[in-house]
Amino acid sequence: MKPTLSMVLQLPPSTAYSMLDAVAKNLLMGISKMLESGKVRFTVFLDGPTLEAAHSAARPLAFSRLRKAVEDGYLEILGGGFLDPMLPLFPTDLQSLQLEQHRKLVQKFFGLEPAGYYNSSMVWEMEMTELLEKNRFEYALVQESALQDALGRSTSVSGWYSVEDKGSILRVVPVSEKLSQAIANDDFNWLEIAEPYCRDGRSAVVVLDMPPAPGDIVPFFERLIDFIETNDIATKTVGAAVNDQNSEGRLSFLVSAGRRIGLPATAKTCRELLVRRPEINLFHKILLSLFRRGNAGLKDKTRQKFLETLYPSVSPIFYRDLQDSEGMRSPQVRYWGNCFVTKSSAFLAENLSFDGIRLEIADVLLEGRKLITAENHTFTFLLDYFGGGVLRYLNSKITSCNVLSSWRDDGEAAVGFQDYFLPNMDYNASKLDQLLADREHALTAPYDYQIKRHEAGTDIELLSEQPLSIGEKLGLLQIQKNFALSSAGSDFKLSYHVENTAFTLQKGFFGFLLETGLAACERRESSVLVDGKKIPFSFREGVIYPEARKVEIVDSYSSCHLHLEFDKPTSILLSPIFGASSSSAAPDALQGIRVFPFWKTAMESLGVFDVNVQVHFSKR
């Protein structure tokens, strides 16, 4: 049997963040080698930034040759999102703009609209049928496993099927994952694997990832040409294969959670990422919050420019539970994402006449309960008053750094200013660190809030009764927690008034926790300063500093400096937060620094404890 393959070549989306010009030059050389052989017909998907870089890097007449190859049927260019997003995660307006922007580029550079839709994450939901038909796509590539689930069978699936949703119809083409892996891994059994896909004149569709390193791209194409010629393989573009074949049937329902996004095989939709990983969900919801504000408050060209600032934030790299700079387990990726949303936020502030302090009480996380968003020109935070009066997000705008960006392997979200009352006993750094990592003795009861505006700024006053349970001993603390915000400064003041409303003596340690992502990208000996002095911090184990008045945490990667200043002597635990951000280092990769200021208290019935903390950001 002489097999027929329809090969889809694609670059990983992460390529757009590293050496893109060099990648584009080598990519053009590799495609030219394929076309010069005269024996290979193939299909390519490139996201928007890569297409633009390739056009800029092309020699004279290079794109004319590519356009001629497209016209002659040797090369097919697939369409998709400009930044290759997972479309089901985003509002329809953003979906359509991504598709339209990419389609315009393909039409400009190659003289025709793309017929096929491709997404490197291979996610699919039925609502996409109507969207893609409206954007004039004729077919879409999906995972073979998704069609197997829809058809209720485990045998190979090839050809194409039709799906219909709300009166819209589209052809879906299965990509053979098993055959793709066999060819990519030089499996000698590839021909045996290909046989069932190629029966009755069908063409087997495979996806091959081009290497992201510039120096590896041309050799990749050379090996691929040699593979095709040595094995006497017939080739077709995917579009030609679809047009040459009749339908294999109709599907009533089709869904795919996608590939290489960090979900288990049992996942049914990419939305499960938002449930499983609070860091990804937080990033996603901040993006949606910005989108809603801009969509409601901006018009015409200004609105269009704002939406374009959101484009980078929809890249799939920010919606993957993956390691090694391929997903959000990487501190660098989290920082890149926060830079993009900070840029979009700055655009809104400039064009919505934002001045002073902006407060919004809304269900930002779309969990059925409201949070308080507070923002001035230098910082933004999300205050979860119902979840224990903690901050879920604390963004230093001057450095585009989300201070609370550490990654917890237990699936819990990082928090800021989460309060604790610990039993009265001796603690070393290791024992205290373990208590905090496990969230033992955290004060998590809901707070009531009041907002008080005055000439100097705005106060967010929280009030709650927090029950205590230490062994068999029960207690009750009434806590007044006040965030005093300045309309002009780069700081805010946090004050506590804690009263023992039980009839028994409460002895222990009161403190608050910050799970920062600082110093995770680039650890240095000078990352911690206590009372203005550099402190040796090993990043291997925690340490407790007594009698401190000031602490400064330095993130050299973003140039963000977090300053905490206390009005009384304070013991401070500083400890590294470890997690799996690298497959080679897991779980010993640094994810940030845990900061826990605490005070020893002994409150009689109706006794009180007060403390004030000044929180300040700087960039150096």
N, C-alpha and C positions, 0 to 999 in steps of 0.2 A: 504494500500500500504506500502510495506517495502522499504524505500528509500535507494538508493545507493549513497554514497558520495565519491568523490576523493578530499582529503584534501591536500592542499599545505601549509606547515608551513614555515614561514620565519621570520628572525630577521630584525628589522629596520637597514639600513646601518649605522646609527649614532652609533650603538653599537660598531663599530670598534674603536671609539675614547674614550671609557670609560669602565674601568674594564673588559677588554676583557677576561682575564684569568679566572676570576670568572664566567663570562657569559658562557664560554666554558665548564667549569666543570659541571655547573648546566644543561646545554643543553644536555650533554652526559647522565646525570642521568635521565633527562626527556625522552629522546629517548629510553633509556633502559627500563624504566617503560612501555612505549607504546608497545615495542616488547615483553616484558615478559607477557603481557596480552594475547598474542597469538590470539587476535581477531581483531586487527586493522592493516590495510595496508594503508600506507600513503606516501606522497612525501615531500621532504625537499629541500629548497634552502638556502645555506650558501655562503656568499661571501668569497673571498680568505683568507683575514686575519682571519676570524672566523674559516675556515677549518683548517688553520695552527695552530691556538691556540688550537682548539679541539684536534688535533693530538698530540700536545705537552702535553696537560693536561690529555690525556687518560691513564687509568690504563692498565697494561699488558693484552693483548688479547681483549681489548675493541673494537678496530677497526676490529679485526678478526670476532667478533660477528656481527658488523655492516655489514661487507662484506658478511657474510653468509646470513644476512637478505636481503641484496640486491639480492643475487643469488636466494634466495627462493621466491622473489617477495613481501616480506612484507614491504620493504623500497625502495624508489626510490630517487636518488640524481639528482637534476636538474643542468644543466649547465647554464652559463651566463658569464658576465664580471667579472674579478678578483676583481674589486672594484664596481661592479654592476652599471656601467655608463649608461647614456641615449645615446645609440650608435649613433643616428643621429646627435648629436652635434659635433662629432669628426672625424678626418681624418681616412681613411680606414686602414692605418697602425696601428694606435692606437686601432681601433676597433678589428682588427684581433689579435693583441698582447694580449689584455684583454681577449678575448675568448680562445685563445690558452693557456694562463697561467692558467686560471681556469680549463680548460679541463685536463691539465696535472696533476693538483692536484687531481681532482676527479679520474683519472685513476690510479694515484699512490696509493691513500688511499683505493680505493674501487674495483680496478681491472677491470674497464670497463669505456668506454666513455659514457658521458651523452647523452641521446636521446632527451631530452626536453630542450628548452631554456626558461629562466625566467629572467625578469627584474622587480625589485620591483616597479619602477615608471610606468611600463606597457605602455611605449611609443612604437609606431609602425609606421614605414613608409615602403612603398613598396620596397625601395632599400635594406632593411634588408633581403629580401627573398634570394637574391643571396649570400649575405655575410654568412647567417646562413647555407645555403645548402653547401657552400664551406667548412664550419667548421663542416660538418657532423652531423648537427642537423636534426632530423626527424619531430619535431613539435615545435611550440612556443605557449605560453600562452598569450592571449590578453584580453582586457576588452570586456565584453558582449555588452556594449553600442556602441563600435566601430563596431561590427558586425551588430548591429541593424541599425546603420546609413548606413552601406554598403548595407544591404538587404532592407532598406526602410520600416522597420516595428518596432513596439514598443513592440510586444509580446516577451516572453522569447526565448532565443537561447541557445541550448546545442548541444552536439555532436562535430563534427569537420568539418571544411571546408578546401578546398585547395585554395592557392593563387599562381599565376604564375607571374614572372617578368623577362624579358630578358632571357627567356628559363629556368629559375630555378623555382622549385616548392617546396612548403612547406605546411605542415598541420598546421592550426591555431585552437586553442582550446579556446572557450570563458570561462571566469571566471565570475560566477554570482556574481555581486557586491551586489545585494539586499539580496541574500541568505547568502553571507559571513557576511554581517552586522547583519543579524538576528541571526545567530549562535553566533557571537562574543558578541552580546548584550543580549543574553539569551531571545530572543523574543519567546513567547509561540506560535506564529503563524508560526514558522519556517517550520513546516511540510506542512502547507498549501502553503507556498511560494515555497517549494521544489517540490511540486507535478508536475507542468508542465515541470520542468527540467528532471524529472526522468521517464517520460512516455516511453513506448516501450522499457524498459530495459536499458535506458540511465543512465549514472552516472553524477550527478551534480558536477561540479568542483568549489570548494570554496578555497579562500586564507585566512588564519588566521595568524595574526601577533603575534609572541611570544613576551612577555614583555621584554624590555631591561634590567630591574633591575634583577640582579642575583637571589635574594631571591624569585622572583615571577615566575621563569621559571618552577620549578618542580610542584608547585601547579597548574599552567596552564595545564600541561600535565595530572595531576590527575583529574582535572575537565573535561578535554576532554575525557578521558577514561570513566569516569562516564556517561557523556552525550551519548557516543556511546552505552554503555552497557544498560543503562536505556531505551533508545529509540529503541533498537534492530536494529541498523543501519548496513547495509552492507557497506563495504569499499573496494575500489580499489585504486591502485596507478594510477596516471594520464596516465602513459605509457600503463598500462594494459587496461584502459578504452578506450584509443584511438585505440589500436590494436583489441579490441573486437567489435568495432562499424564500420559501413560503413560510407562513406562520406555523409554529408548532402547537399553537393553541392559545386560549385565553385564561387569564388569572383573575379571580375575584378579589384577591387580597395579596399584598406583598409588603413586607417590612424587613429592614436589615439594620442591625446595630453598627455595621461597618467593620473595618479592619484597622489594626494597629493604632487603636486609640486607648488601649489599656482596660477594656471591658472583658469580663469572662465570656466564654462561649455561650453561656446560657442567657446572656443579655439579649433583649428583643429590640431595644431602641437606644440611640445615642443619648437620649435624655437621661438615661440611668447614670451618666457621668455626673450630672448635676445633683443627683441624690447621694451618690457614693462619695464624692469629693467636695467638701464645703469650700475649699480654696477656689476650685474651678467655678462653682456655683456663685460665689461672691463676685468674682471677676465678671461673670456673665451678667449678673443682676446690676452691677454698677454700669456696665455698658448699656443695658436696657433702660436704666434710669436716665442716663444722659440722652439716649435716643428719644425717650418720651418728652423730656424737657425741650430738646431742640426742635422736635417735630411740632410741638404745640406753640412754641414761642417765636420761631423763625419762619421766614417766607422766601419764596422764589430762589434767587441765586445764593443768598446767604444760607438758606436751608440746605441747598445742594452742596455748598462748600463744607458745611458742618458735617453732613453725612459722609463726605469724602474723608474727613478726619477720623471717622469711625472705621474706615475700611481695614486698616492694619489690625484692629482689635478683633476681627472675625476670623483671622487666620487659624487654621486647625491646630497649630502648635500650642495655642492657649487653651485647647479643649481636649487635651490628651493626658491621661494618667500614665505618663511614660518618663523614663529616666534619660540621663546622658544628653541633656540639652535638646531632646526631642519632644518634651512635654513639660507640664507644670510641676513635676517633681524637681525640676532644676531651678535653683534660686535665680539664675540669670534670666531664664524664660519668664519667671514671675515679674522680675524687674522690667524687662522689655515691655511686657503687657501693661504694667502700671504706667510706664512712660507714655504709651499711646493714649490711655484713657485720661491721663492728666492733660495731655495736649488738647483733647476734645473738650475737657472741662474748661480749660483756659479760653478756648474759642467761644464757648457759651458765655462765660463771664464777661468777655469783651463785647459781645453782641447783644446781650440781654440787659445791658446797663446795670450790671450787678455791682453794688457798692455796700461796704460795711459787712454785715453778717447775714447770711441766708440760712433760714431754718425751714425745714420741711418735715412734716410728720406723715409718713406714708409706709405702705407695705413694700419696702424696697426689695426685700428678698423673696417676695411672693410666697410667703409661708402662712398667710392668714392672720398676721399680727403686725402692728406698725412699729417702726423704728424712727428715731429722730436723726435727721441729717443736719449737721451744723457745718458751715463753711464760711471762711473768710478768704482773703487773697493769698494766704500762706499755708493754710491747712484745711483738710476736710476730715470729719469723722462721722461714723455711724454709731449711734448710742442705742443699745438694746435695753431699754428700761424695764421691759417685762422679763427679760432673761437674766436678771441679777445686776442690772445697771452697768453692764460691761460695754466696752467698745469692740465692735466687730471689724472696724476699718479705721486706720489712722494714717492719712496720706500727707506727707510733707511736700507741698507743691513746688517749693523752690528746688527740690532735688528729685522730684518724681518718684519718691520712695514711700511705699506702704510699709510703715514701721511694723505692723502686725502681719508679716508675710511668711512666718515660719510654717513648716509643713510637718504635721503630726501623722505618724504612721498608723495611729489608732482610728483615724477618720474623723476626729474631733477638730473643730475650727480653732484657730489661734484666737486668743482674747487679749484685751488690754484693760487694766484696772479692774480685774476680777478680785473680789475681796475674800479674805480668809480669816477665820479665827481658829488658831491651832492650840492643841492641848499644852498645858504648862509642863514641859519636860525639856531635857537637854537634846539639842539637835546638832548633828554635824552636817556638813554641806550635802553629803550623799543622801542621807536620810531625808532631809528637807526637800531636796530635789525630787526624790521619788514620790513624796506626798503630793507635790505640786503637779508632777507629770500625770499622776493618777486622779487629780482634781479632788483629793480628799479634803474634807472640812471647808469646802468652798461655800460661800454665802450666795445662794442662787434664787432666793425668793423674789417675786416681782416688786417693782417700785412704782409708786405714783409720782407724777412729775408736775412741775409748774415752770412756766417760762416767764422770766421777769426781765423786761427791757429797761435800760436806763441810759444816761448820756455817755457813760464810759464803755458800754457794750451790752451784753446779754448774759443773764445767768440761767442755767438749766438746773433746777433744784429737784433732787430726787429724795423721796422719803419712803422708808420701808421698815417693817418689823421682821427681823431675820432670826428664825429659830436656830438654836444650837443643840447639838447632840454629841457629847463627848463621853464615851463609855455609857454608863447608866445615868449620867448627869445631864439634865435638860436645862436650857436657858433661853433667853430672848433678848436680842439687842435691837434697839431702835436706832437706825442709822440715817442720818441726813448727809447726803452726798451732793456737793455743789460744783458744777462746772462753770467757771466764770470766764467768759469769752470776750476778748478785745476785738473791736472792729478793725483795728489797724496793725496790731502787733503780730509777731510770729510765735506767740505763746498763749497759753491759757492756764488758769489756776484751778487746782482741784483741792477742795477742802472737805474734811470729814468731821462730823460730830457724832460720836458713838455713845449711846447711853444704855446702861444695863437696867432693863425694866423687870428683871426677875428678882426674887427675894433672896437669892444666894450670891455669894461672892463669885465673880468670874475672873479667874486668873488664866492667862495664856498669852498668845502672841497675835496681834492684829496686823494684817499686811495686805498688800495688793500685788497682783501678778501681771507682768507684761511679757507675752511670748513674742519677742521681736524676731524679725528675720535679718537683723543687722549683722554685718560681718560674715554672712554666709557665703558670699561670692568671693571674697578676698580677705582671708584672715591675716591680721598683723599683730605684732606684739603691742602696738600702741592703740589697740582698739578700745581699751577701757581706761578711763581716768576717774579717780576718786579724790575729791577735794582738790582738783587741779593737778594731781600727780599721776603720772603713768604707772599703771599697776601691772605687774607680770601676770598675764592670764593665759593659761596653757592651751585652752580650747579642748582639753581632754577631760577635765573634771571640774566640778563646781567649787566655789570658794565663798566664804562669808566675810564681809568687811564690817567691823563694828564702828559705831560712833561716827558715821559719815554724815556730811551735810550736803554734799553735791556728788552726783555721778554723771559721767558723760560717756555715751556709747558712740563709737565712730564707725561708720560704714564707708570704707575707702572707695569701694566700687561706685557708689552713687554720690559720694561726698556729703552724705547726710550725717549730721551730728544731732543726737538726741540728748538733751540736758534735763535732768531732774534735780530740783533744789528743794530741800526740806527745811521746815522752820524749827526742827528739833533734832537732836542726835538720832541717827537711824542705822540699824543693822541692815545690810544689803546682801542677799544671795545673788551671785552671778554664776550661771552655769550654761554649758553648751547644750543646744538642742540637736539631737542626731536623728537622722532619718535616711530613707533610701532615695537618693537623687542620682545615684550612679550604680549601674549593675556590677561594676567592679569593686565599689566601695561599700555597698549596702550591707548592714544598715548604719555604717559609720560615717556617713557624709554629714558635714555640718549644715544645719538648717537655720541656725540663728542663735541668739543669746536669750536665755530666760533671766528676767530681772524681777527680784522679789524684795522690795523694801518692807521691813517689819519692825514692830515695836512691842516690847514687853508691857503688858497691862495688868492691873489688879483693880477691878472696879467693884466696889461695894454696890448694894442695891441702890439704884438711882445715881450711881457714880457715872462719870463721863470721861471720855478720851477725845481729844481734839488734835488734828494735825493738818497742816497745809503743805501743798506740793505745787511748785511752779514747774510747768512743762514748757520747754522751749526747743525750737529747731533752728539750726544754723547750717550754713554751707561754707566749706573752706577748701 
